[in-house]
Amino acid sequence: MSKKKNVHVVPHKSGGWATKSSGSSRAGSVHSTQKEAIKQARNQAIRERSEVVIHRKNGQIRDKDSYGNDPHPPKDTKF
């Protein structure tokens, strides 16, 4: 079974935001706002049953959401 690749929402050099799969050197898609990039990453993670990792402008991880079969789901009620 292949390992699922997380989808990261990261700042892009163009000043916008990009979605990137773990281990990829290129952006999958580039968006003008972080909100648009998160929406795209979420759709991709649902299709691939993986996790979305959202970064801040400084690269620090801001949030994570799992859309796969998580054996240890979080206990938060954020969504």
PDB file with one MODEL, atoms N, CA, C and O in Angstrom:
MODEL        1
ATOM      1  N   MET A   1       0.844  -1.174   0.000  1.00  0.00           N
ATOM      2  CA  MET A   1       0.000   0.000   0.000  1.00  0.00           C
ATOM      3  C   MET A   1       0.890   1.238   0.000  1.00  0.00           C
ATOM      4  O   MET A   1       1.874   1.293   0.738  1.00  0.00           O
ATOM      5  N   SER A   2       0.554   2.227  -0.818  1.00  0.00           N
ATOM      6  CA  SER A   2       1.361   3.437  -0.899  1.00  0.00           C
ATOM      7  C   SER A   2       1.027   4.377   0.253  1.00  0.00           C
ATOM      8  O   SER A   2      -0.101   4.415   0.744  1.00  0.00           O
ATOM      9  N   LYS A   3       2.034   5.131   0.668  1.00  0.00           N
ATOM     10  CA  LYS A   3       1.852   6.090   1.747  1.00  0.00           C
ATOM     11  C   LYS A   3       1.121   7.319   1.202  1.00  0.00           C
ATOM     12  O   LYS A   3       1.452   7.814   0.125  1.00  0.00           O
ATOM     13  N   LYS A   4       0.152   7.799   1.932  1.00  0.00           N
ATOM     14  CA  LYS A   4      -0.606   8.977   1.533  1.00  0.00           C
ATOM     15  C   LYS A   4       0.265  10.219   1.717  1.00  0.00           C
ATOM     16  O   LYS A   4       0.975  10.345   2.715  1.00  0.00           O
ATOM     17  N   LYS A   5       0.204  11.123   0.757  1.00  0.00           N
ATOM     18  CA  LYS A   5       0.984  12.354   0.835  1.00  0.00           C
ATOM     19  C   LYS A   5       0.117  13.478   1.370  1.00  0.00           C
ATOM     20  O   LYS A   5      -0.985  13.714   0.876  1.00  0.00           O
ATOM     21  N   ASN A   6       0.621  14.171   2.385  1.00  0.00           N
ATOM     22  CA  ASN A   6      -0.080  15.320   2.926  1.00  0.00           C
ATOM     23  C   ASN A   6      -0.078  16.447   1.903  1.00  0.00           C
ATOM     24  O   ASN A   6       0.819  16.539   1.065  1.00  0.00           O
ATOM     25  N   VAL A   7      -1.087  17.299   1.982  1.00  0.00           N
ATOM     26  CA  VAL A   7      -1.184  18.467   1.107  1.00  0.00           C
ATOM     27  C   VAL A   7      -0.902  19.694   1.974  1.00  0.00           C
ATOM     28  O   VAL A   7      -1.606  19.949   2.950  1.00  0.00           O
ATOM     29  N   HIS A   8       0.128  20.447   1.610  1.00  0.00           N
ATOM     30  CA  HIS A   8       0.537  21.623   2.380  1.00  0.00           C
ATOM     31  C   HIS A   8       0.059  22.891   1.688  1.00  0.00           C
ATOM     32  O   HIS A   8       0.099  22.994   0.462  1.00  0.00           O
ATOM     33  N   VAL A   9      -0.392  23.858   2.485  1.00  0.00           N
ATOM     34  CA  VAL A   9      -0.732  25.199   1.995  1.00  0.00           C
ATOM     35  C   VAL A   9       0.399  26.093   2.478  1.00  0.00           C
ATOM     36  O   VAL A   9       0.563  26.315   3.677  1.00  0.00           O
ATOM     37  N   VAL A  10       1.184  26.610   1.519  1.00  0.00           N
ATOM     38  CA  VAL A  10       2.404  27.353   1.848  1.00  0.00           C
ATOM     39  C   VAL A  10       2.434  28.690   1.109  1.00  0.00           C
ATOM     40  O   VAL A  10       1.797  28.844   0.067  1.00  0.00           O
ATOM     41  N   PRO A  11       3.181  29.659   1.656  1.00  0.00           N
ATOM     42  CA  PRO A  11       3.347  30.919   0.930  1.00  0.00           C
ATOM     43  C   PRO A  11       4.089  30.677  -0.379  1.00  0.00           C
ATOM     44  O   PRO A  11       5.012  29.864  -0.425  1.00  0.00           O
ATOM     45  N   HIS A  12       3.698  31.371  -1.439  1.00  0.00           N
ATOM     46  CA  HIS A  12       4.333  31.215  -2.752  1.00  0.00           C
ATOM     47  C   HIS A  12       5.190  32.441  -3.039  1.00  0.00           C
ATOM     48  O   HIS A  12       4.892  33.540  -2.571  1.00  0.00           O
ATOM     49  N   LYS A  13       6.241  32.248  -3.800  1.00  0.00           N
ATOM     50  CA  LYS A  13       7.163  33.349  -4.107  1.00  0.00           C
ATOM     51  C   LYS A  13       6.499  34.503  -4.849  1.00  0.00           C
ATOM     52  O   LYS A  13       7.020  35.618  -4.853  1.00  0.00           O
ATOM     53  N   SER A  14       5.348  34.244  -5.479  1.00  0.00           N
ATOM     54  CA  SER A  14       4.634  35.299  -6.214  1.00  0.00           C
ATOM     55  C   SER A  14       3.860  36.231  -5.279  1.00  0.00           C
ATOM     56  O   SER A  14       3.287  37.228  -5.718  1.00  0.00           O
ATOM     57  N   GLY A  15       3.851  35.897  -3.993  1.00  0.00           N
ATOM     58  CA  GLY A  15       3.095  36.696  -3.031  1.00  0.00           C
ATOM     59  C   GLY A  15       1.766  36.064  -2.678  1.00  0.00           C
ATOM     60  O   GLY A  15       1.096  36.515  -1.749  1.00  0.00           O
ATOM     61  N   GLY A  16       1.370  35.031  -3.400  1.00  0.00           N
ATOM     62  CA  GLY A  16       0.124  34.329  -3.117  1.00  0.00           C
ATOM     63  C   GLY A  16       0.375  33.106  -2.244  1.00  0.00           C
ATOM     64  O   GLY A  16       1.321  33.064  -1.458  1.00  0.00           O
ATOM     65  N   TRP A  17      -0.486  32.124  -2.401  1.00  0.00           N
ATOM     66  CA  TRP A  17      -0.406  30.884  -1.628  1.00  0.00           C
ATOM     67  C   TRP A  17      -0.450  29.702  -2.584  1.00  0.00           C
ATOM     68  O   TRP A  17      -1.102  29.759  -3.626  1.00  0.00           O
ATOM     69  N   ALA A  18       0.248  28.632  -2.223  1.00  0.00           N
ATOM     70  CA  ALA A  18       0.324  27.457  -3.081  1.00  0.00           C
ATOM     71  C   ALA A  18      -0.052  26.200  -2.319  1.00  0.00           C
ATOM     72  O   ALA A  18       0.074  26.138  -1.096  1.00  0.00           O
ATOM     73  N   THR A  19      -0.517  25.196  -3.057  1.00  0.00           N
ATOM     74  CA  THR A  19      -0.724  23.865  -2.497  1.00  0.00           C
ATOM     75  C   THR A  19       0.414  22.996  -3.018  1.00  0.00           C
ATOM     76  O   THR A  19       0.756  23.041  -4.199  1.00  0.00           O
ATOM     77  N   LYS A  20       0.997  22.204  -2.117  1.00  0.00           N
ATOM     78  CA  LYS A  20       2.090  21.317  -2.495  1.00  0.00           C
ATOM     79  C   LYS A  20       1.897  19.974  -1.795  1.00  0.00           C
ATOM     80  O   LYS A  20       1.534  19.932  -0.619  1.00  0.00           O
ATOM     81  N   SER A  21       2.135  18.890  -2.506  1.00  0.00           N
ATOM     82  CA  SER A  21       2.112  17.566  -1.899  1.00  0.00           C
ATOM     83  C   SER A  21       3.442  17.330  -1.205  1.00  0.00           C
ATOM     84  O   SER A  21       4.472  17.834  -1.654  1.00  0.00           O
ATOM     85  N   SER A  22       3.435  16.571  -0.116  1.00  0.00           N
ATOM     86  CA  SER A  22       4.665  16.246   0.594  1.00  0.00           C
ATOM     87  C   SER A  22       5.673  15.631  -0.363  1.00  0.00           C
ATOM     88  O   SER A  22       5.333  14.759  -1.162  1.00  0.00           O
ATOM     89  N   GLY A  23       6.907  16.088  -0.276  1.00  0.00           N
ATOM     90  CA  GLY A  23       7.968  15.548  -1.107  1.00  0.00           C
ATOM     91  C   GLY A  23       8.071  16.170  -2.485  1.00  0.00           C
ATOM     92  O   GLY A  23       9.007  15.871  -3.227  1.00  0.00           O
ATOM     93  N   SER A  24       7.142  17.018  -2.838  1.00  0.00           N
ATOM     94  CA  SER A  24       7.146  17.657  -4.154  1.00  0.00           C
ATOM     95  C   SER A  24       7.914  18.977  -4.095  1.00  0.00           C
ATOM     96  O   SER A  24       7.815  19.722  -3.121  1.00  0.00           O
ATOM     97  N   SER A  25       8.674  19.252  -5.143  1.00  0.00           N
ATOM     98  CA  SER A  25       9.402  20.514  -5.177  1.00  0.00           C
ATOM     99  C   SER A  25       8.602  21.609  -5.877  1.00  0.00           C
ATOM    100  O   SER A  25       8.935  22.788  -5.764  1.00  0.00           O
ATOM    101  N   ARG A  26       7.555  21.227  -6.597  1.00  0.00           N
ATOM    102  CA  ARG A  26       6.748  22.196  -7.343  1.00  0.00           C
ATOM    103  C   ARG A  26       5.362  22.339  -6.721  1.00  0.00           C
ATOM    104  O   ARG A  26       4.834  21.413  -6.104  1.00  0.00           O
ATOM    105  N   ALA A  27       4.795  23.521  -6.903  1.00  0.00           N
ATOM    106  CA  ALA A  27       3.441  23.782  -6.410  1.00  0.00           C
ATOM    107  C   ALA A  27       2.426  23.072  -7.286  1.00  0.00           C
ATOM    108  O   ALA A  27       2.568  23.028  -8.508  1.00  0.00           O
ATOM    109  N   GLY A  28       1.402  22.517  -6.653  1.00  0.00           N
ATOM    110  CA  GLY A  28       0.315  21.894  -7.408  1.00  0.00           C
ATOM    111  C   GLY A  28      -0.610  22.938  -7.994  1.00  0.00           C
ATOM    112  O   GLY A  28      -1.080  22.805  -9.124  1.00  0.00           O
ATOM    113  N   SER A  29      -0.869  23.981  -7.216  1.00  0.00           N
ATOM    114  CA  SER A  29      -1.691  25.093  -7.682  1.00  0.00           C
ATOM    115  C   SER A  29      -1.304  26.339  -6.900  1.00  0.00           C
ATOM    116  O   SER A  29      -0.828  26.248  -5.768  1.00  0.00           O
ATOM    117  N   VAL A  30      -1.511  27.504  -7.510  1.00  0.00           N
ATOM    118  CA  VAL A  30      -1.173  28.789  -6.882  1.00  0.00           C
ATOM    119  C   VAL A  30      -2.440  29.639  -6.833  1.00  0.00           C
ATOM    120  O   VAL A  30      -3.198  29.698  -7.801  1.00  0.00           O
ATOM    121  N   HIS A  31      -2.659  30.298  -5.689  1.00  0.00           N
ATOM    122  CA  HIS A  31      -3.874  31.083  -5.466  1.00  0.00           C
ATOM    123  C   HIS A  31      -3.506  32.446  -4.900  1.00  0.00           C
ATOM    124  O   HIS A  31      -2.443  32.612  -4.302  1.00  0.00           O
ATOM    125  N   SER A  32      -4.385  33.414  -5.089  1.00  0.00           N
ATOM    126  CA  SER A  32      -4.105  34.758  -4.600  1.00  0.00           C
ATOM    127  C   SER A  32      -4.349  34.885  -3.098  1.00  0.00           C
ATOM    128  O   SER A  32      -3.748  35.745  -2.453  1.00  0.00           O
ATOM    129  N   THR A  33      -5.218  34.046  -2.526  1.00  0.00           N
ATOM    130  CA  THR A  33      -5.482  34.107  -1.087  1.00  0.00           C
ATOM    131  C   THR A  33      -5.266  32.740  -0.441  1.00  0.00           C
ATOM    132  O   THR A  33      -5.350  31.700  -1.093  1.00  0.00           O
ATOM    133  N   GLN A  34      -4.988  32.778   0.854  1.00  0.00           N
ATOM    134  CA  GLN A  34      -4.804  31.530   1.593  1.00  0.00           C
ATOM    135  C   GLN A  34      -6.122  30.755   1.649  1.00  0.00           C
ATOM    136  O   GLN A  34      -6.123  29.524   1.609  1.00  0.00           O
ATOM    137  N   LYS A  35      -7.224  31.466   1.739  1.00  0.00           N
ATOM    138  CA  LYS A  35      -8.537  30.820   1.805  1.00  0.00           C
ATOM    139  C   LYS A  35      -8.805  29.978   0.561  1.00  0.00           C
ATOM    140  O   LYS A  35      -9.312  28.861   0.666  1.00  0.00           O
ATOM    141  N   GLU A  36      -8.465  30.506  -0.620  1.00  0.00           N
ATOM    142  CA  GLU A  36      -8.647  29.752  -1.868  1.00  0.00           C
ATOM    143  C   GLU A  36      -7.740  28.521  -1.898  1.00  0.00           C
ATOM    144  O   GLU A  36      -8.156  27.447  -2.332  1.00  0.00           O
ATOM    145  N   ALA A  37      -6.506  28.685  -1.437  1.00  0.00           N
ATOM    146  CA  ALA A  37      -5.555  27.568  -1.414  1.00  0.00           C
ATOM    147  C   ALA A  37      -6.017  26.476  -0.452  1.00  0.00           C
ATOM    148  O   ALA A  37      -5.881  25.289  -0.749  1.00  0.00           O
ATOM    149  N   ILE A  38      -6.561  26.870   0.693  1.00  0.00           N
ATOM    150  CA  ILE A  38      -7.064  25.886   1.662  1.00  0.00           C
ATOM    151  C   ILE A  38      -8.227  25.109   1.068  1.00  0.00           C
ATOM    152  O   ILE A  38      -8.316  23.894   1.244  1.00  0.00           O
ATOM    153  N   LYS A  39      -9.112  25.792   0.373  1.00  0.00           N
ATOM    154  CA  LYS A  39     -10.257  25.122  -0.257  1.00  0.00           C
ATOM    155  C   LYS A  39      -9.776  24.069  -1.260  1.00  0.00           C
ATOM    156  O   LYS A  39     -10.278  22.946  -1.270  1.00  0.00           O
ATOM    157  N   GLN A  40      -8.805  24.433  -2.100  1.00  0.00           N
ATOM    158  CA  GLN A  40      -8.253  23.496  -3.080  1.00  0.00           C
ATOM    159  C   GLN A  40      -7.559  22.320  -2.383  1.00  0.00           C
ATOM    160  O   GLN A  40      -7.738  21.167  -2.775  1.00  0.00           O
ATOM    161  N   ALA A  41      -6.770  22.619  -1.352  1.00  0.00           N
ATOM    162  CA  ALA A  41      -6.057  21.572  -0.621  1.00  0.00           C
ATOM    163  C   ALA A  41      -7.039  20.615   0.052  1.00  0.00           C
ATOM    164  O   ALA A  41      -6.824  19.403   0.067  1.00  0.00           O
ATOM    165  N   ARG A  42      -8.110  21.163   0.604  1.00  0.00           N
ATOM    166  CA  ARG A  42      -9.128  20.332   1.261  1.00  0.00           C
ATOM    167  C   ARG A  42      -9.768  19.382   0.254  1.00  0.00           C
ATOM    168  O   ARG A  42      -9.938  18.198   0.543  1.00  0.00           O
ATOM    169  N   ASN A  43     -10.124  19.889  -0.927  1.00  0.00           N
ATOM    170  CA  ASN A  43     -10.718  19.029  -1.958  1.00  0.00           C
ATOM    171  C   ASN A  43      -9.759  17.918  -2.367  1.00  0.00           C
ATOM    172  O   ASN A  43     -10.172  16.772  -2.542  1.00  0.00           O
ATOM    173  N   GLN A  44      -8.485  18.253  -2.518  1.00  0.00           N
ATOM    174  CA  GLN A  44      -7.484  17.261  -2.887  1.00  0.00           C
ATOM    175  C   GLN A  44      -7.310  16.226  -1.774  1.00  0.00           C
ATOM    176  O   GLN A  44      -7.216  15.030  -2.051  1.00  0.00           O
ATOM    177  N   ALA A  45      -7.267  16.673  -0.529  1.00  0.00           N
ATOM    178  CA  ALA A  45      -7.098  15.755   0.604  1.00  0.00           C
ATOM    179  C   ALA A  45      -8.300  14.819   0.750  1.00  0.00           C
ATOM    180  O   ALA A  45      -8.130  13.657   1.119  1.00  0.00           O
ATOM    181  N   ILE A  46      -9.485  15.298   0.472  1.00  0.00           N
ATOM    182  CA  ILE A  46     -10.676  14.444   0.535  1.00  0.00           C
ATOM    183  C   ILE A  46     -10.578  13.365  -0.533  1.00  0.00           C
ATOM    184  O   ILE A  46     -10.852  12.196  -0.263  1.00  0.00           O
ATOM    185  N   ARG A  47     -10.182  13.758  -1.762  1.00  0.00           N
ATOM    186  CA  ARG A  47     -10.030  12.780  -2.852  1.00  0.00           C
ATOM    187  C   ARG A  47      -8.971  11.733  -2.527  1.00  0.00           C
ATOM    188  O   ARG A  47      -9.154  10.545  -2.797  1.00  0.00           O
ATOM    189  N   GLU A  48      -7.862  12.185  -1.946  1.00  0.00           N
ATOM    190  CA  GLU A  48      -6.727  11.304  -1.690  1.00  0.00           C
ATOM    191  C   GLU A  48      -6.743  10.700  -0.289  1.00  0.00           C
ATOM    192  O   GLU A  48      -5.867   9.909   0.061  1.00  0.00           O
ATOM    193  N   ARG A  49      -7.745  11.076   0.514  1.00  0.00           N
ATOM    194  CA  ARG A  49      -7.873  10.587   1.885  1.00  0.00           C
ATOM    195  C   ARG A  49      -6.572  10.828   2.658  1.00  0.00           C
ATOM    196  O   ARG A  49      -5.982   9.906   3.222  1.00  0.00           O
ATOM    197  N   SER A  50      -6.142  12.108   2.665  1.00  0.00           N
ATOM    198  CA  SER A  50      -4.892  12.474   3.324  1.00  0.00           C
ATOM    199  C   SER A  50      -5.118  13.644   4.276  1.00  0.00           C
ATOM    200  O   SER A  50      -6.246  13.885   4.707  1.00  0.00           O
ATOM    201  N   GLU A  51      -4.073  14.359   4.601  1.00  0.00           N
ATOM    202  CA  GLU A  51      -4.150  15.439   5.577  1.00  0.00           C
ATOM    203  C   GLU A  51      -3.747  16.772   4.948  1.00  0.00           C
ATOM    204  O   GLU A  51      -2.874  16.820   4.082  1.00  0.00           O
ATOM    205  N   VAL A  52      -4.392  17.851   5.392  1.00  0.00           N
ATOM    206  CA  VAL A  52      -4.035  19.205   4.972  1.00  0.00           C
ATOM    207  C   VAL A  52      -3.217  19.831   6.095  1.00  0.00           C
ATOM    208  O   VAL A  52      -3.615  19.800   7.259  1.00  0.00           O
ATOM    209  N   VAL A  53      -2.065  20.402   5.731  1.00  0.00           N
ATOM    210  CA  VAL A  53      -1.206  21.095   6.684  1.00  0.00           C
ATOM    211  C   VAL A  53      -1.130  22.556   6.229  1.00  0.00           C
ATOM    212  O   VAL A  53      -0.617  22.848   5.149  1.00  0.00           O
ATOM    213  N   ILE A  54      -1.637  23.459   7.049  1.00  0.00           N
ATOM    214  CA  ILE A  54      -1.691  24.880   6.705  1.00  0.00           C
ATOM    215  C   ILE A  54      -0.552  25.607   7.416  1.00  0.00           C
ATOM    216  O   ILE A  54      -0.393  25.498   8.632  1.00  0.00           O
ATOM    217  N   HIS A  55       0.240  26.354   6.634  1.00  0.00           N
ATOM    218  CA  HIS A  55       1.382  27.086   7.166  1.00  0.00           C
ATOM    219  C   HIS A  55       1.079  28.576   7.243  1.00  0.00           C
ATOM    220  O   HIS A  55       0.230  29.088   6.513  1.00  0.00           O
ATOM    221  N   ARG A  56       1.784  29.264   8.134  1.00  0.00           N
ATOM    222  CA  ARG A  56       1.720  30.725   8.215  1.00  0.00           C
ATOM    223  C   ARG A  56       2.688  31.312   7.191  1.00  0.00           C
ATOM    224  O   ARG A  56       3.434  30.576   6.545  1.00  0.00           O
ATOM    225  N   LYS A  57       2.677  32.637   7.043  1.00  0.00           N
ATOM    226  CA  LYS A  57       3.602  33.294   6.103  1.00  0.00           C
ATOM    227  C   LYS A  57       5.056  33.023   6.431  1.00  0.00           C
ATOM    228  O   LYS A  57       5.894  32.993   5.530  1.00  0.00           O
ATOM    229  N   ASN A  58       5.377  32.824   7.720  1.00  0.00           N
ATOM    230  CA  ASN A  58       6.758  32.570   8.122  1.00  0.00           C
ATOM    231  C   ASN A  58       7.136  31.086   7.997  1.00  0.00           C
ATOM    232  O   ASN A  58       8.257  30.704   8.335  1.00  0.00           O
ATOM    233  N   GLY A  59       6.212  30.255   7.515  1.00  0.00           N
ATOM    234  CA  GLY A  59       6.481  28.837   7.316  1.00  0.00           C
ATOM    235  C   GLY A  59       6.069  27.953   8.482  1.00  0.00           C
ATOM    236  O   GLY A  59       6.025  26.732   8.335  1.00  0.00           O
ATOM    237  N   GLN A  60       5.771  28.528   9.620  1.00  0.00           N
ATOM    238  CA  GLN A  60       5.352  27.774  10.798  1.00  0.00           C
ATOM    239  C   GLN A  60       3.990  27.127  10.547  1.00  0.00           C
ATOM    240  O   GLN A  60       3.132  27.724   9.898  1.00  0.00           O
ATOM    241  N   ILE A  61       3.788  25.920  11.052  1.00  0.00           N
ATOM    242  CA  ILE A  61       2.500  25.232  10.877  1.00  0.00           C
ATOM    243  C   ILE A  61       1.442  25.923  11.729  1.00  0.00           C
ATOM    244  O   ILE A  61       1.624  26.127  12.929  1.00  0.00           O
ATOM    245  N   ARG A  62       0.341  26.276  11.089  1.00  0.00           N
ATOM    246  CA  ARG A  62      -0.774  26.954  11.749  1.00  0.00           C
ATOM    247  C   ARG A  62      -1.849  25.972  12.174  1.00  0.00           C
ATOM    248  O   ARG A  62      -2.422  26.100  13.255  1.00  0.00           O
ATOM    249  N   ASP A  63      -2.126  24.978  11.311  1.00  0.00           N
ATOM    250  CA  ASP A  63      -3.242  24.065  11.571  1.00  0.00           C
ATOM    251  C   ASP A  63      -3.092  22.811  10.725  1.00  0.00           C
ATOM    252  O   ASP A  63      -2.376  22.812   9.724  1.00  0.00           O
ATOM    253  N   LYS A  64      -3.770  21.740  11.127  1.00  0.00           N
ATOM    254  CA  LYS A  64      -3.801  20.484  10.371  1.00  0.00           C
ATOM    255  C   LYS A  64      -5.223  19.944  10.413  1.00  0.00           C
ATOM    256  O   LYS A  64      -5.922  20.064  11.419  1.00  0.00           O
ATOM    257  N   ASP A  65      -5.635  19.347   9.304  1.00  0.00           N
ATOM    258  CA  ASP A  65      -6.938  18.685   9.241  1.00  0.00           C
ATOM    259  C   ASP A  65      -6.768  17.369   8.500  1.00  0.00           C
ATOM    260  O   ASP A  65      -6.159  17.330   7.431  1.00  0.00           O
ATOM    261  N   SER A  66      -7.305  16.289   9.063  1.00  0.00           N
ATOM    262  CA  SER A  66      -7.189  14.980   8.449  1.00  0.00           C
ATOM    263  C   SER A  66      -8.489  14.611   7.745  1.00  0.00           C
ATOM    264  O   SER A  66      -9.575  14.768   8.302  1.00  0.00           O
ATOM    265  N   TYR A  67      -8.365  14.119   6.516  1.00  0.00           N
ATOM    266  CA  TYR A  67      -9.533  13.701   5.744  1.00  0.00           C
ATOM    267  C   TYR A  67      -9.424  12.244   5.340  1.00  0.00           C
ATOM    268  O   TYR A  67     -10.107  11.797   4.418  1.00  0.00           O
ATOM    269  N   GLY A  68      -8.575  11.512   6.022  1.00  0.00           N
ATOM    270  CA  GLY A  68      -8.400  10.098   5.717  1.00  0.00           C
ATOM    271  C   GLY A  68      -8.982   9.250   6.824  1.00  0.00           C
ATOM    272  O   GLY A  68      -9.781   9.716   7.636  1.00  0.00           O
ATOM    273  N   ASN A  69      -8.574   8.017   6.842  1.00  0.00           N
ATOM    274  CA  ASN A  69      -9.013   7.081   7.869  1.00  0.00           C
ATOM    275  C   ASN A  69      -8.055   7.210   9.034  1.00  0.00           C
ATOM    276  O   ASN A  69      -7.095   6.445   9.134  1.00  0.00           O
ATOM    277  N   ASP A  70      -8.298   8.161   9.911  1.00  0.00           N
ATOM    278  CA  ASP A  70      -7.413   8.458  11.033  1.00  0.00           C
ATOM    279  C   ASP A  70      -7.708   7.507  12.191  1.00  0.00           C
ATOM    280  O   ASP A  70      -8.808   7.541  12.742  1.00  0.00           O
ATOM    281  N   PRO A  71      -6.745   6.655  12.575  1.00  0.00           N
ATOM    282  CA  PRO A  71      -6.984   5.717  13.662  1.00  0.00           C
ATOM    283  C   PRO A  71      -7.076   6.407  15.025  1.00  0.00           C
ATOM    284  O   PRO A  71      -7.601   5.828  15.975  1.00  0.00           O
ATOM    285  N   HIS A  72      -6.567   7.642  15.127  1.00  0.00           N
ATOM    286  CA  HIS A  72      -6.608   8.401  16.379  1.00  0.00           C
ATOM    287  C   HIS A  72      -7.168   9.795  16.097  1.00  0.00           C
ATOM    288  O   HIS A  72      -6.422  10.774  16.115  1.00  0.00           O
ATOM    289  N   PRO A  73      -8.462   9.896  15.840  1.00  0.00           N
ATOM    290  CA  PRO A  73      -9.035  11.203  15.495  1.00  0.00           C
ATOM    291  C   PRO A  73      -8.914  12.191  16.651  1.00  0.00           C
ATOM    292  O   PRO A  73      -8.954  11.792  17.815  1.00  0.00           O
ATOM    293  N   PRO A  74      -8.768  13.467  16.338  1.00  0.00           N
ATOM    294  CA  PRO A  74      -8.662  14.485  17.387  1.00  0.00           C
ATOM    295  C   PRO A  74      -9.976  14.616  18.149  1.00  0.00           C
ATOM    296  O   PRO A  74     -11.050  14.301  17.636  1.00  0.00           O
ATOM    297  N   LYS A  75      -9.863  15.077  19.359  1.00  0.00           N
ATOM    298  CA  LYS A  75     -11.051  15.218  20.201  1.00  0.00           C
ATOM    299  C   LYS A  75     -11.635  16.628  20.122  1.00  0.00           C
ATOM    300  O   LYS A  75     -12.620  16.931  20.796  1.00  0.00           O
ATOM    301  N   ASP A  76     -11.025  17.498  19.293  1.00  0.00           N
ATOM    302  CA  ASP A  76     -11.551  18.864  19.215  1.00  0.00           C
ATOM    303  C   ASP A  76     -12.843  18.893  18.404  1.00  0.00           C
ATOM    304  O   ASP A  76     -13.137  17.978  17.634  1.00  0.00           O
ATOM    305  N   THR A  77     -13.584  19.941  18.594  1.00  0.00           N
ATOM    306  CA  THR A  77     -14.873  20.083  17.903  1.00  0.00           C
ATOM    307  C   THR A  77     -14.844  21.312  17.017  1.00  0.00           C
ATOM    308  O   THR A  77     -15.856  21.993  16.852  1.00  0.00           O
ATOM    309  N   LYS A  78     -13.682  21.594  16.446  1.00  0.00           N
ATOM    310  CA  LYS A  78     -13.491  22.766  15.615  1.00  0.00           C
ATOM    311  C   LYS A  78     -14.423  22.760  14.399  1.00  0.00           C
ATOM    312  O   LYS A  78     -14.976  23.798  14.038  1.00  0.00           O
ATOM    313  N   PHE A  79     -14.596  21.601  13.773  1.00  0.00           N
ATOM    314  CA  PHE A  79     -15.436  21.517  12.586  1.00  0.00           C
ATOM    315  C   PHE A  79     -16.569  20.570  12.785  1.00  0.00           C
ATOM    316  O   PHE A  79     -17.380  20.378  11.879  1.00  0.00           O
TER     317      PHE A  79
ENDMDL
END
